[in-house]
Amino acid sequence: MIKRASKLLAALTLAWLAPAGAAAQGLVQWHQTSASGINDVAVAPGGTIWLAGENGTIWYSNDRGANFTQIEASGFRRLSVGPDKVLWAVGANGTLWKRIRGAWTQTPASGMLDVSATGGDGRVWLAGKNGTIWYTSDGGANFTQTDASGMCRVAAAQRDVWGVGCNGTLWRYSGGAWTKTSASGIGDAGAAPGSGIVWLAGQNGTIWYTSDRGANFLKVEASGFESVAAGSGGWVWAVGANETLWYRH
């Protein structure tokens, strides 16, 4: 699934031609890693990158995508890592698992589609296959449903929780209520820890971000992406529609 990487990374921009003088102007470019066959990416505190392969395997990189190591796991589709460095994973069959100190434990949850543990309050958020949004605040022993429907993705931020509708809409959950933003055509969301920035992958492959809780959205130079995750220090990771892995910093 993933080729063993050398230290050399291909410094390529995504499907666009940088204008003359781009480097001098400080434009941030995307860089491709050697990883392939990727379905999802998650970023842990400290910068470790976790990957779910299209074939259900799980890998990680401690050197920002130069090399990848496979762990014992199979059948997984979506990943998230909490501030406590616990790895959460959703299986293709809708089950929810967590990995602590190298050991996997299955939770009672079923029918899940997505998971996000990146908020600052210790809650782990879930999007169900039926469009519902849930959270657990006790490590997966019990789950509470919020008043939401038609959601396919969820991303927990420091202050808010973001839900991506299956119809491409973007919603913000704060104070116990969901509010629809002006964004449309969204496919995935990833919150940068501690910064208030939420990154978005459009259904058309574009990449956007908001730094003012969804009041405004800015587009960056990118195309061909389908999922996005953000780390600290301005690192952004994205999975291409062709299952490749890229980063921006």
C-alpha positions as CSV (number, residue, x, y, z in Angstrom):
1,M,0.0,0.0,0.0
2,I,2.6,2.5,1.0
3,K,6.1,2.6,-0.5
4,R,9.0,2.9,1.9
5,A,10.1,6.5,1.6
6,S,13.5,7.9,1.2
7,K,14.4,11.2,2.8
8,L,13.9,12.9,-0.5
9,L,10.4,14.3,-1.0
10,A,9.0,15.5,-4.3
11,A,8.4,19.2,-4.0
12,L,5.5,19.5,-6.4
13,T,2.6,21.9,-6.5
14,L,-0.9,20.4,-7.0
15,A,-2.2,20.8,-10.5
16,W,-1.4,24.4,-10.9
17,L,1.5,26.5,-12.3
18,A,3.1,28.9,-9.9
19,P,3.5,32.4,-11.4
20,A,7.0,33.8,-12.0
21,G,8.5,34.9,-8.7
22,A,6.2,32.8,-6.6
23,A,9.0,31.7,-4.3
24,A,10.1,35.3,-3.8
25,Q,6.5,36.2,-3.0
26,G,6.4,33.5,-0.3
27,L,3.6,31.4,-1.8
28,V,3.2,28.2,0.2
29,Q,3.4,25.1,-2.0
30,W,2.2,21.6,-1.5
31,H,4.6,18.7,-1.3
32,Q,3.8,15.1,-2.2
33,T,5.0,12.2,0.0
34,S,5.7,8.7,-1.2
35,A,2.5,7.4,0.4
36,S,-0.2,5.9,-1.9
37,G,-3.4,4.0,-1.4
38,I,-4.5,6.4,1.4
39,N,-8.1,6.8,2.6
40,D,-7.7,9.2,5.6
41,V,-5.0,11.1,7.5
42,A,-4.9,12.3,11.1
43,V,-2.4,14.3,13.0
44,A,-1.4,13.6,16.6
45,P,0.0,16.0,19.2
46,G,3.7,16.2,18.6
47,G,3.3,15.8,14.8
48,T,3.0,12.1,14.3
49,I,1.0,11.4,11.1
50,W,-1.5,8.5,11.1
51,L,-2.9,7.0,7.9
52,A,-5.8,4.7,7.1
53,G,-5.1,2.8,3.9
54,E,-7.7,2.2,1.3
55,N,-7.2,-1.5,2.1
56,G,-8.1,-0.9,5.8
57,T,-4.5,-1.0,7.2
58,I,-3.1,1.7,9.5
59,W,0.3,3.3,9.3
60,Y,2.2,6.2,11.0
61,S,5.1,8.5,10.3
62,N,7.2,10.3,13.0
63,D,9.3,12.2,10.4
64,R,6.7,14.2,8.6
65,G,6.1,11.7,5.9
66,A,9.6,10.6,5.0
67,N,9.1,7.0,6.3
68,F,6.0,5.0,7.3
69,T,5.5,2.1,9.7
70,Q,2.5,-0.3,9.6
71,I,0.8,-1.4,12.9
72,E,-1.4,-4.4,13.5
73,A,-4.8,-3.3,12.3
74,S,-7.2,-4.0,9.5
75,G,-10.6,-3.0,8.2
76,F,-10.4,0.7,9.2
77,R,-11.6,3.8,7.2
78,R,-11.4,6.9,9.3
79,L,-9.0,8.1,12.1
80,S,-8.5,10.7,14.7
81,V,-6.1,11.3,17.5
82,G,-7.0,13.2,20.7
83,P,-4.9,15.5,22.8
84,D,-4.1,12.5,25.0
85,K,-2.6,10.8,22.0
86,V,-5.3,8.0,22.0
87,L,-6.0,6.8,18.5
88,W,-9.6,6.4,17.5
89,A,-10.6,4.5,14.3
90,V,-13.9,3.8,12.5
91,G,-14.1,0.4,10.8
92,A,-15.6,-0.1,7.3
93,N,-18.4,-2.0,9.2
94,G,-19.2,1.1,11.3
95,T,-17.6,-0.1,14.5
96,L,-15.5,2.3,16.7
97,W,-12.2,1.3,18.2
98,K,-9.6,3.1,20.3
99,R,-5.9,2.2,20.6
100,I,-4.1,2.9,23.9
101,R,-0.4,1.9,24.5
102,G,-0.5,-0.4,21.5
103,A,-3.7,-2.3,22.4
104,W,-7.0,-2.0,20.5
105,T,-10.3,-1.9,22.3
106,Q,-13.7,-2.0,20.6
107,T,-16.4,0.4,21.9
108,P,-20.2,-0.3,21.9
109,A,-20.7,2.1,19.1
110,S,-22.0,0.9,15.7
111,G,-23.2,2.4,12.5
112,M,-20.5,5.1,12.6
113,L,-19.0,6.9,9.6
114,D,-16.5,9.4,10.9
115,V,-14.7,10.3,14.2
116,S,-13.0,13.4,15.6
117,A,-11.1,13.6,18.9
118,T,-9.3,16.8,18.3
119,G,-11.3,19.1,20.6
120,G,-10.0,20.6,23.8
121,D,-12.7,19.2,26.1
122,G,-11.9,15.5,26.0
123,R,-15.0,14.6,24.0
124,V,-14.8,12.3,21.0
125,W,-17.3,13.2,18.3
126,L,-18.9,10.8,15.8
127,A,-20.9,11.1,12.6
128,G,-23.2,8.1,12.0
129,K,-24.0,6.5,8.8
130,N,-27.6,7.7,9.2
131,G,-26.4,11.3,9.3
132,T,-26.6,11.8,13.1
133,I,-23.9,13.4,15.3
134,W,-22.9,11.9,18.6
135,Y,-20.2,12.4,21.3
136,T,-18.7,10.4,24.1
137,S,-17.1,12.1,27.1
138,D,-16.1,8.9,29.0
139,G,-13.8,7.2,26.7
140,G,-16.4,5.4,24.6
141,A,-18.5,3.8,27.4
142,N,-21.6,5.9,26.7
143,F,-22.7,8.1,23.8
144,T,-25.0,11.2,23.6
145,Q,-26.8,12.2,20.4
146,T,-27.0,15.9,19.3
147,D,-29.8,17.5,17.4
148,A,-28.4,17.0,13.9
149,S,-29.2,15.1,10.7
150,G,-27.8,14.6,7.3
151,M,-24.2,14.9,8.4
152,C,-21.3,12.8,6.8
153,R,-18.2,14.3,8.5
154,V,-17.4,15.8,11.9
155,A,-14.4,17.9,13.1
156,A,-13.9,19.0,16.7
157,A,-12.1,22.3,17.3
158,Q,-11.0,24.1,20.5
159,R,-14.2,26.1,20.8
160,D,-16.6,24.5,18.3
161,V,-17.6,21.3,16.5
162,W,-17.9,21.4,12.8
163,G,-20.3,19.1,10.8
164,V,-20.2,18.6,7.1
165,G,-23.5,17.7,5.6
166,C,-23.8,15.0,3.0
167,N,-25.2,17.7,0.7
168,G,-21.9,19.7,1.1
169,T,-23.1,22.2,3.6
170,L,-21.0,23.2,6.6
171,W,-22.4,23.6,10.2
172,R,-21.0,24.9,13.5
173,Y,-22.0,23.4,16.8
174,S,-21.7,25.8,19.8
175,G,-23.7,26.2,23.0
176,G,-25.7,23.1,22.3
177,A,-27.0,24.3,18.9
178,W,-26.1,23.8,15.2
179,T,-25.7,26.9,13.0
180,K,-25.5,26.7,9.2
181,T,-22.6,28.6,7.6
182,S,-22.5,30.1,4.1
183,A,-20.1,27.4,2.8
184,S,-21.3,24.9,0.2
185,G,-19.8,22.1,-1.8
186,I,-17.7,20.9,1.2
187,G,-16.5,17.3,1.5
188,D,-14.3,17.2,4.6
189,A,-13.1,19.4,7.5
190,G,-10.1,19.4,9.8
191,A,-9.4,21.7,12.8
192,A,-5.9,23.0,13.6
193,P,-5.3,22.6,17.4
194,G,-5.2,25.8,19.4
195,S,-5.3,28.1,16.4
196,G,-9.0,28.5,15.7
197,I,-8.4,27.7,12.0
198,V,-10.6,25.1,10.3
199,W,-9.5,23.6,7.0
200,L,-11.9,22.4,4.4
201,A,-11.7,20.2,1.4
202,G,-14.2,21.0,-1.3
203,Q,-16.1,18.3,-3.1
204,N,-14.4,19.7,-6.3
205,G,-11.0,19.0,-4.8
206,T,-10.2,22.6,-3.6
207,I,-8.9,23.6,-0.2
208,W,-10.3,26.4,1.9
209,Y,-9.9,27.6,5.5
210,T,-11.8,29.9,8.0
211,S,-10.2,31.6,10.9
212,D,-13.3,33.5,12.1
213,R,-15.6,30.6,13.1
214,G,-17.2,30.4,9.6
215,A,-17.9,34.1,8.9
216,N,-15.5,34.1,5.9
217,F,-13.7,31.5,3.9
218,L,-10.3,31.8,2.0
219,K,-9.2,29.5,-0.8
220,V,-5.6,28.3,-1.1
221,E,-3.9,27.1,-4.3
222,A,-4.8,23.4,-4.5
223,S,-6.8,20.9,-6.5
224,G,-7.6,17.2,-6.5
225,F,-8.0,16.7,-2.7
226,E,-10.8,14.9,-0.9
227,S,-9.8,15.0,2.8
228,V,-7.8,17.3,5.1
229,A,-6.2,17.3,8.5
230,A,-4.3,20.0,10.4
231,G,-1.6,19.9,12.9
232,S,0.1,22.6,15.0
233,G,2.6,25.1,13.7
234,G,0.8,25.6,10.4
235,W,1.2,22.0,9.1
236,V,-1.7,20.9,6.9
237,W,-2.1,17.4,5.4
238,A,-4.4,16.3,2.6
239,V,-5.3,13.1,0.8
240,G,-5.8,13.3,-2.9
241,A,-8.6,11.8,-4.8
242,N,-6.0,9.5,-6.3
243,E,-5.1,8.3,-2.7
244,T,-1.8,10.2,-2.5
245,L,-0.7,12.1,0.6
246,W,0.5,15.7,0.5
247,Y,1.5,18.4,3.1
248,R,1.6,22.2,3.2
249,H,3.7,24.3,5.6
